[in-house]
Amino acid sequence: MIETLKNTNNRIPLKYHFIFWISYFTFDVIRWGSYYEDYWYSFKSNLVTFTLSMILVYVNIYFLFPKFILKKKYVSYLINFIIALCIFYVIRTELIYYLINENVWPESSTPQKAYSFNHIIIVFLIGIYDVALVTTIKLTADWIFEKKRTEQLQKAQLHSELNFLKTQIQPHFFFNTLNNLYALAIEKSDKTPEVILKLSEIMQYVLYEVKEPKIELLREINYIHSYLELEKLRFGTAIHSELTISGNIDDVVVPPLLFLPFIENCFKHGTKNSDYIELVITFEKRGQELLFYVENTFDTLSNVVTKHGIGIENVKRRLHLLYANQFKLKTAIVENKYVVELIIPLINEN
């Protein structure tokens, strides 16, 4: 089952906040300690400035940004952010002056007083830099999260639609088979009990064994073989089928119930006004591709199709959902034979 991510503001785990700030703090302590040649002073001053920068950053990210920017109140955001910067400046300057050093801007080449224009500008720029850096990281993390969440929702939707299409095949198949069974019952055919037995075997496969998105190709072929046997019970010697396998398919997995509608189609159109149907089915592994080939006798005069069945349209939709443009499906009528050639990638093999 695909888990849907919750849409929350606190998407970055707390440990990553600690890792970021500790790394940033350590870098600044070493950088300015080397500049001042006084690592203890650098540690004390950074302890004050980083604490205040963290508060300013989180006020912006978790209060100002969602309250104003996300609601497109840009002027209100600017006003409140400037107020926050002013508060940040006053507290930072006073704490540095009383706790660290009376020279509030020691890195300046000339002595500077607190609350001077130049000092205000430089502290504002420091605050804006920290806010911009961390906000950019936060927005990037949010974008990655939303992208992943969107992809998971798309996968969940795809999964649901594929399940719907797969379950849609089942009643379609049973409807056709029950119609055939009804015809045999009307004729009081001796084949009726055997048909019911074969149908129950197929029902067990369809209802209980194809719940996974992928199934072994050998099991799918066994299912197709059972279906052919069911049709032979119905039509007797009028049916001649040949099923061949080429290449090692022991490890090949495929979407369940993908090939049956094409074979059903053979019987739907191949038996119209015909006493004999010849059916050739081939599975061939070609490197990282699987070829599925079906050929059946086809009377072009009596088979004027005016309505598409649900089975083939269903399969086409499933193919597009599963493989996008990575599959090839060709159908053609060649010398009174209807030919289907399907090639799918085997990128999801076991």
HELIX and SHEET records of a PDB file:
HELIX    1   1 LEU A   14  TYR A   36  1                                  23    
HELIX    2   2 TYR A   39  VAL A   59  1                                  21    
HELIX    3   3 ASN A   60  ILE A   69  3                                  10    
HELIX    4   4 TYR A   74  LEU A   95  1                                  22    
HELIX    5   5 ILE A   96  ILE A  100  3                                   5    
HELIX    6   6 PHE A  117  ILE A  186  1                                  70    
HELIX    7   7 THR A  192  TYR A  208  1                                  17    
HELIX    8   8 LEU A  217  PHE A  235  1                                  19    
HELIX    9   9 GLY A  236  ALA A  238  5                                   3    
HELIX   10  10 LEU A  260  GLY A  270  1                                  11    
HELIX   11  11 ILE A  310  TYR A  323  1                                  14    
SHEET    1   A 2 ILE A 215  GLU A 216  0                                        
SHEET    2   A 2 VAL A 253  VAL A 254 -1                                        
SHEET    1   B 5 ILE A 239  SER A 246  0                                        
SHEET    2   B 5 ILE A 277  ARG A 286  1                                        
SHEET    3   B 5 GLU A 289  THR A 297 -1                                        
SHEET    4   B 5 LYS A 337  PRO A 345 -1                                        
SHEET    5   B 5 LYS A 328  ILE A 333 -1                                        
END                                                                             
